Amino acid sequence: MRDWTIENLTPKNIWAVAELQESHYGKVDDTSHAAYLEYLYFQNPAGPVLGYLAWNAAKREAVGGYSLTCVPLKIGTHVESCVLSGNSLTRASHRGQGVYSTLINQAYRHAAENGRLMVYGMPNQNSYPVHLRQGLFQDLGAVPLYLRPLRPSGMVRSYLKSNVLAALARPFNGLFYPRNSPELSFVKLTNDNLNLADQFWDSIKDKYPIMVARDSSRLAWRFLNIPRRKYECWYAMANGAPVAFVIGREMEVAGIRCAMLADLLFLKGHELEAKSLIRKVLNLLWEQGADMAGCMMLSHCAEQLLLRQLGFFRCPKFMEPQPFPLCIHQFREPLESVDVADLKNWFFTMGDYDVV
């Protein structure tokens, strides 16, 4: 007999989801903190989370949770209301009891009834086969991860756990130091100059057919004011206007301190400013302790070519921390005739997801 019921996720029971996350990932994970989840789910300018938990009343604990975060997705010239799949987990004691499939089907039904266009996500290796087998996701293809050494000695120390080899690698550090271009104009995005975000988004929004909106309200929520995370958000300026945008964060990935570029966009004709801005952000993250840089970017995008010119290389599959398949499930057709199932129509970065 089933010992759990489905409950709507609310600010009052968010603590139960945080406790469930902590039981699996530990306290170090952001999603193990109720304040972080409350902000992520209920202060989103695009709307509150479509979330559910499986509740065991006898033990007063969540045995499963699943959430769909609201996202404004620009398709053609229209902004469609979509949802991002994330933070799904079933307690070990209740796996194999249909908890996950019940939660996800409930959330999908809710999203469809509320007029959402589609759900997108990057399922992990455990949920990926379930999504495909049950027809919950369509795999559009993998988003490549690009890497660049910043401090070889630190990479060697972290990866090989050898101070001796790290010392031998130290002379190579200077070859990879990301030097600045001080003659150009850079402006850090803050809550006091959010007009820059709207100005840049208005000029860049038609560069690719499908893009998550990057207006001021979303950037402030996603990067500037989010608890437990610190992002470097910068624009490069030309003639008084923003022409390139880079967001970075120093974090640990597979035991290595990394400068992860969560977002990267530039206006055509301003490659020089974009390259200089990438170097600046990498330099800032290098100073914070990053030994390697990483950025996810689709290969058909102009930003990918820029990364390669700056020494980034595509990460071999055997080195990837996990695969990164971009998957979707449509509930209805978009307002414009853009093929959302064609990955070449997309611009997608890790900033459009939630891991970085």
MOCORUR-V849754 format. One record per backbone hydrogen bond with DSSP energy under -1.0 kcal/mol. NH is the residue of the N-H (numbers start at 1). CO is the residue of the C=O. Records with the same first field share a line. If there is no record, write none. Layout:
NH: CO  CO
This chain:
5: 55
7: 53
9: 51
16: 13
18: 14
19: 15
20: 16
21: 17
22: 18
23: 19
25: 21
26: 22
29: 26
32: 29
33: 30
37: 33
38: 34
39: 35
40: 36
41: 37
42: 38
43: 39
47: 44
49: 41
50: 68
52: 66
53: 7
54: 64
55: 5
56: 61
60: 56
61: 56
63: 54
65: 89
66: 52
67: 86
68: 50
69: 84
71: 82
73: 80
74: 211
75: 78
76: 209
78: 75
80: 73
82: 71
83: 118
84: 69
85: 120
86: 67
89: 65
91: 63
94: 91
95: 92
97: 94
102: 98
103: 99
104: 100
105: 101
106: 102
107: 103
108: 104
109: 105
110: 106
111: 107
112: 108
113: 109
114: 110
115: 112
116: 111
117: 81
119: 329
120: 83
121: 327
128: 124
131: 127
132: 128
133: 129
134: 130
135: 132
136: 131
137: 131
138: 328
140: 326
143: 324
146: 295
147: 313
148: 293
150: 291
151: 291
155: 151
156: 152
157: 153
158: 154
159: 155
160: 156
166: 162
167: 163
168: 164
169: 165
172: 169
173: 170
175: 172
176: 173
179: 177
184: 181
187: 235
189: 233
196: 193
198: 194
199: 195
200: 196
201: 197
202: 198
203: 199
204: 200
205: 201
207: 204
210: 345
211: 74
213: 72
219: 215
220: 216
221: 217
222: 218
223: 219
224: 219
225: 220
232: 248
234: 246
235: 187
236: 244
237: 185
238: 241
241: 238
243: 236
244: 236
245: 265
246: 234
247: 263
248: 232
249: 260
251: 258
253: 256
256: 253
258: 251
259: 292
260: 249
261: 294
262: 247  260
263: 247
265: 245
267: 243
270: 267
274: 270
275: 271
276: 272
277: 273
278: 274
279: 275
280: 276
281: 277
282: 278
283: 279
284: 280
285: 281
286: 282
287: 283
289: 286
290: 285
291: 257
292: 257
293: 148
294: 259
295: 146
297: 144
301: 298
304: 301
306: 302
307: 303
308: 304
309: 305
310: 306
311: 308
312: 307
313: 147
315: 145
319: 316
326: 141
327: 121
328: 138
329: 119
331: 117
332: 117
338: 336
340: 338
342: 339
345: 342
346: 343
347: 210
351: 262
352: 349
353: 350
